[in-house]
Amino acid sequence: MVKKEDLRIVYMGTPDFAVEALRCLVEGGYNVVGVITMPDKPAGRGHKLQFSPVKQYALEHGLPLLQPEKLKDEAFVEALRAWKADLQIVVAFRMLPEVVWNMPRLGTFNLHASLLPQYRGAAPINWAVINGDTETGITTFFLKHEIDTGEVIQQVRIPIADTDDVGVVHDKLMMLGGRLVVETVDAILDGTVKSIPQEEMAAPGELRPAPKIFKETCRIDWNQPVKRIYDFVRGLSPYPAAWTELVQPDGTTVVMKIFETEKILKPHQLSPGTLLTDGKTYIRIAATDGFVGVHALQLPGKKRLKTDELLRGFRLTEGFKIR
């Protein structure tokens, strides 16, 4: 059996979600011979180049680093080959070409934040919460040609509480993911892996996708039941945030981001999107079968506030409309 210190691992990832598994490997004494992350991106008003969280961790721990623009670039492929990886691990990175994922002798596995085959795609945590699921989890699987379709190695399930937003679920899965990556490496080292084709796994109901989320995806449609809107808001909170347009009495509009709501199931005859407020303590917006009580929100150029805090500094009346 190969010892963990002798197994040459290359790790690929970019956001915060990917840092925990890398940390678990490094602190667990595994031999991470190199890290691959996205190129630095300009951010903020000064467009200063910003390091990815994974790059930040790699630099702090002296890990060799590559940041390719293109994963088929010959110079990158040769640099990767020079690391002589036995195993590659991918967490929240990007789609790999076969020349990359097929390189190590023990293959490449991915950590995906869903119970595959459900929620293949870029935003699995968001869509599980948006769809009102009561359970989600994480999966490790071997990479193959089609994205997120390879044979499953291991899975861990967790419940989603009705009060959980995507930030809460993200953090739970991130911590579990770190441990699952280490367990998966150990199983590969022990030769005890019995991977299962996804086609043979029972998935309740139809398969749901998890496509990338864009700004327009986050716009609230008020012509829906309260529960759907409530789940939509928490599935996008705290980031990128659900939004709606607030039409002011003079006809101008501002984007209002909504982060936290409550369900008020109460029959009414109002048009969906009708805004009710006392101007001091509450904002309620009509849905098809009741009202969505807004508890935390943000206006352009302002910070996120509780509703009563915002109403102390912003004069909101029922002359305002929601669109």
C-alpha positions in Angstrom: 0.0 0.0 0.0 1.2 3.5 -0.9 1.8 5.8 2.1 0.0 9.1 2.1 3.3 11.0 2.2 4.4 9.2 -1.0 1.1 9.8 -2.9 1.7 12.9 -5.2 -1.5 15.0 -5.2 -2.3 17.9 -7.4 -5.2 20.0 -6.2 -7.5 22.3 -8.3 -9.9 24.8 -7.0 -10.7 28.5 -6.7 -13.3 29.8 -4.2 -13.6 29.6 -0.4 -15.5 26.4 -0.7 -12.3 24.7 -2.1 -10.0 25.9 0.7 -11.3 23.6 3.4 -10.5 20.4 1.6 -7.0 21.7 0.7 -6.5 22.7 4.3 -7.5 19.2 5.5 -5.0 17.6 3.1 -2.1 19.8 4.0 -2.8 19.6 7.8 -3.3 15.8 7.5 0.2 15.3 6.1 -0.8 14.4 2.5 1.7 15.2 -0.2 0.2 18.1 -2.2 2.9 18.7 -4.9 1.0 21.5 -6.7 -2.1 23.7 -6.7 -4.0 25.0 -9.8 -6.4 27.9 -9.5 -7.9 30.6 -11.8 -5.9 33.6 -12.9 -6.1 36.7 -10.8 -9.2 38.9 -11.5 -9.5 42.7 -11.3 -11.9 43.7 -8.5 -13.3 46.8 -6.8 -13.1 50.4 -8.0 -9.4 50.4 -8.6 -9.6 47.1 -10.5 -6.7 45.8 -8.4 -5.9 42.2 -9.2 -7.4 39.9 -6.5 -6.1 36.5 -5.6 -8.5 33.6 -5.3 -9.0 32.1 -1.8 -7.2 28.9 -2.9 -4.2 30.9 -4.3 -4.0 32.8 -1.0 -3.9 29.6 1.0 -1.3 28.1 -1.4 1.0 31.1 -1.1 0.7 31.1 2.7 1.7 27.5 2.9 4.4 27.6 0.2 2.7 25.3 -2.3 3.7 25.3 -5.9 1.1 27.1 -8.0 -0.1 27.3 -11.6 -2.8 29.7 -12.9 -3.4 28.8 -16.6 -5.7 30.9 -18.8 -6.3 27.9 -21.0 -6.2 24.3 -19.7 -5.2 22.9 -23.1 -2.2 25.3 -23.4 0.9 23.2 -24.1 3.1 25.0 -21.6 0.6 24.4 -18.8 0.1 20.7 -19.7 3.9 20.2 -19.6 4.2 22.0 -16.3 1.4 19.9 -14.9 3.0 16.7 -16.2 6.3 17.7 -14.5 4.6 17.5 -11.1 4.2 13.7 -11.8 0.8 13.5 -9.9 -0.5 10.1 -8.9 -3.9 11.7 -8.2 -5.7 14.9 -9.0 -8.5 16.4 -6.9 -10.9 19.1 -8.2 -13.1 21.2 -6.0 -15.1 24.1 -7.4 -12.8 24.7 -10.4 -13.8 24.4 -14.0 -14.4 21.8 -16.7 -11.1 19.9 -17.5 -10.0 18.6 -20.9 -9.2 14.9 -21.1 -5.5 15.6 -21.5 -5.6 17.0 -17.9 -8.1 14.7 -16.1 -6.7 11.5 -17.6 -3.1 12.3 -16.7 -2.6 10.8 -13.2 -2.3 7.0 -12.9 -5.0 6.9 -10.2 -7.3 9.3 -12.0 -8.9 12.6 -11.0 -11.8 12.9 -8.7 -14.2 15.8 -8.0 -16.0 17.0 -4.9 -19.5 18.2 -5.9 -21.9 19.9 -3.6 -25.0 17.8 -4.3 -26.3 14.3 -4.1 -25.4 13.3 -7.7 -27.0 12.6 -10.1 -29.2 15.4 -8.9 -28.1 19.0 -9.5 -25.3 18.6 -12.0 -24.0 22.0 -12.9 -22.4 25.2 -11.5 -24.8 26.2 -8.7 -26.0 23.0 -6.9 -26.3 24.5 -3.4 -28.4 27.5 -4.6 -30.8 25.4 -6.7 -31.4 22.8 -3.9 -32.5 25.6 -1.6 -34.4 27.5 -4.3 -36.4 24.3 -5.0 -37.3 23.9 -1.4 -35.4 20.6 -0.9 -35.2 19.3 2.7 -32.0 17.3 2.0 -28.8 17.8 0.1 -25.2 16.5 0.4 -21.8 16.2 -1.2 -20.4 13.6 -3.6 -17.0 12.5 -4.7 -16.8 11.0 -8.2 -14.2 10.2 -10.8 -14.1 12.6 -13.8 -15.0 11.5 -17.3 -16.1 13.3 -20.5 -19.5 14.6 -19.7 -19.6 17.1 -16.8 -20.6 15.8 -13.4 -21.5 12.3 -14.7 -18.6 10.1 -13.6 -18.8 7.1 -11.2 -19.6 8.0 -7.6 -17.1 7.1 -4.9 -18.8 8.4 -1.7 -21.7 10.6 -0.6 -22.7 12.3 2.6 -26.3 13.6 3.2 -27.4 16.5 5.4 -30.9 18.0 6.1 -31.8 21.5 4.9 -33.8 23.3 7.6 -36.7 25.6 6.4 -34.8 28.5 7.9 -31.4 27.7 6.3 -30.2 30.1 3.6 -27.7 29.2 1.0 -24.8 30.6 3.1 -25.6 28.3 6.0 -25.9 25.2 3.7 -22.7 26.2 1.9 -20.7 26.4 5.1 -22.0 23.0 6.3 -21.1 21.3 3.0 -17.7 23.0 2.9 -16.7 21.5 6.3 -18.1 18.1 5.4 -16.4 18.3 2.0 -13.0 18.7 3.6 -13.5 15.5 5.5 -15.0 13.6 2.6 -12.0 14.5 0.3 -9.6 13.0 2.9 -11.8 9.9 3.3 -11.9 9.4 -0.5 -8.1 9.7 -0.8 -7.7 7.1 2.0 -10.1 4.8 0.2 -8.1 5.2 -3.0 -4.9 4.5 -1.1 -6.4 1.4 0.6 -7.7 0.1 -2.7 -11.2 -0.2 -1.2 -13.0 2.1 -3.6 -16.1 0.6 -5.3 -17.4 3.4 -7.5 -20.9 3.3 -8.8 -22.1 4.5 -12.2 -24.7 7.3 -11.7 -27.1 5.5 -14.0 -27.4 2.7 -11.3 -28.2 5.2 -8.5 -31.8 5.7 -7.4 -32.6 9.4 -7.7 -36.1 10.3 -6.3 -38.2 12.2 -8.9 -36.9 13.7 -12.1 -33.3 14.9 -12.3 -32.9 18.7 -11.7 -30.1 20.7 -13.2 -28.0 23.4 -11.4 -27.2 25.9 -14.1 -25.0 29.0 -13.5 -26.9 31.9 -11.9 -26.9 35.3 -13.6 -28.4 38.6 -12.4 -31.6 38.1 -14.3 -32.0 34.6 -12.7 -32.2 36.4 -9.3 -35.2 38.6 -10.1 -38.3 37.8 -8.0 -41.5 36.9 -9.7 -44.2 37.9 -7.3 -46.9 36.0 -9.2 -46.1 32.8 -7.3 -47.1 31.2 -3.9 -45.5 32.6 -0.8 -43.4 29.4 -0.2 -41.8 29.6 -3.6 -40.7 33.2 -3.1 -39.5 32.5 0.4 -37.3 29.6 -0.8 -36.1 31.6 -3.8 -34.9 34.4 -1.5 -33.1 32.1 0.9 -31.6 30.1 -2.0 -29.8 33.3 -3.2 -28.9 34.8 0.3 -26.5 36.2 1.1 -25.0 36.0 -2.4 -25.8 36.9 -5.1 -29.1 38.0 -3.6 -32.7 38.0 -4.9 -33.9 41.4 -6.1 -36.9 43.3 -7.3 -37.6 46.8 -8.6 -39.0 49.4 -6.3 -41.0 52.0 -8.3 -41.0 55.4 -6.5 -43.9 57.8 -6.6 -42.1 59.9 -9.2 -41.9 56.9 -11.5 -38.1 56.3 -11.0 -37.0 52.8 -10.1 -34.3 51.4 -7.8 -33.2 47.8 -7.3 -34.0 46.4 -3.9 -32.1 43.3 -2.8 -34.0 41.1 -0.4 -32.1 38.7 1.9 -34.5 37.5 4.6 -38.3 37.0 4.6 -41.1 35.3 6.4 -44.2 33.5 5.1 -47.5 35.1 5.9 -50.2 32.8 4.5 -53.3 35.0 4.4 -56.0 35.3 1.7 -56.3 38.7 0.0 -57.7 40.3 -3.2 -54.5 42.4 -4.0 -52.4 42.1 -7.1 -49.2 40.1 -6.6 -46.4 42.6 -6.0 -48.6 45.1 -4.0 -46.5 46.7 -1.2 -47.9 47.2 2.3 -46.0 49.1 5.0 -46.6 51.2 8.0 -43.4 53.2 7.1 -41.8 52.2 10.5 -41.6 48.5 11.3 -42.7 46.3 8.4 -42.8 45.7 4.7 -45.1 43.1 3.2 -45.4 42.2 -0.4 -48.4 40.4 -1.9 -47.9 36.9 -3.4 -50.7 34.7 -4.9 -51.7 33.1 -1.6 -50.5 35.6 1.1 -47.7 38.0 1.8 -43.9 37.9 2.0 -42.7 39.8 5.0 -39.4 41.4 4.3 -36.9 41.2 7.2 -33.6 42.2 5.7 -32.9 44.2 2.5 -30.5 46.6 0.7 -30.9 49.6 -1.5 -28.3 50.8 -4.0 -25.2 52.3 -2.4 -26.4 51.3 1.1 -25.5 48.4 3.3 -27.8 45.5 4.2 -30.2 46.5 6.9 -33.1 45.0 8.9 -36.4 46.4 7.7 -37.0 48.7 10.7 -33.5 50.1 10.4 -34.0 50.9 6.7 -37.4 52.5 7.4 -35.8 54.9 9.9 -33.7 56.5 7.2 -35.8 55.9 4.0 -39.3 57.2 3.7 -41.3 54.3 2.3 -45.1 54.6 1.8 -47.7 52.5 0.1 -47.4 55.0 -2.8 -44.3 52.9 -3.8 -44.9 49.9 -6.1 -43.0 46.7 -6.7 -42.2 45.5 -10.2 
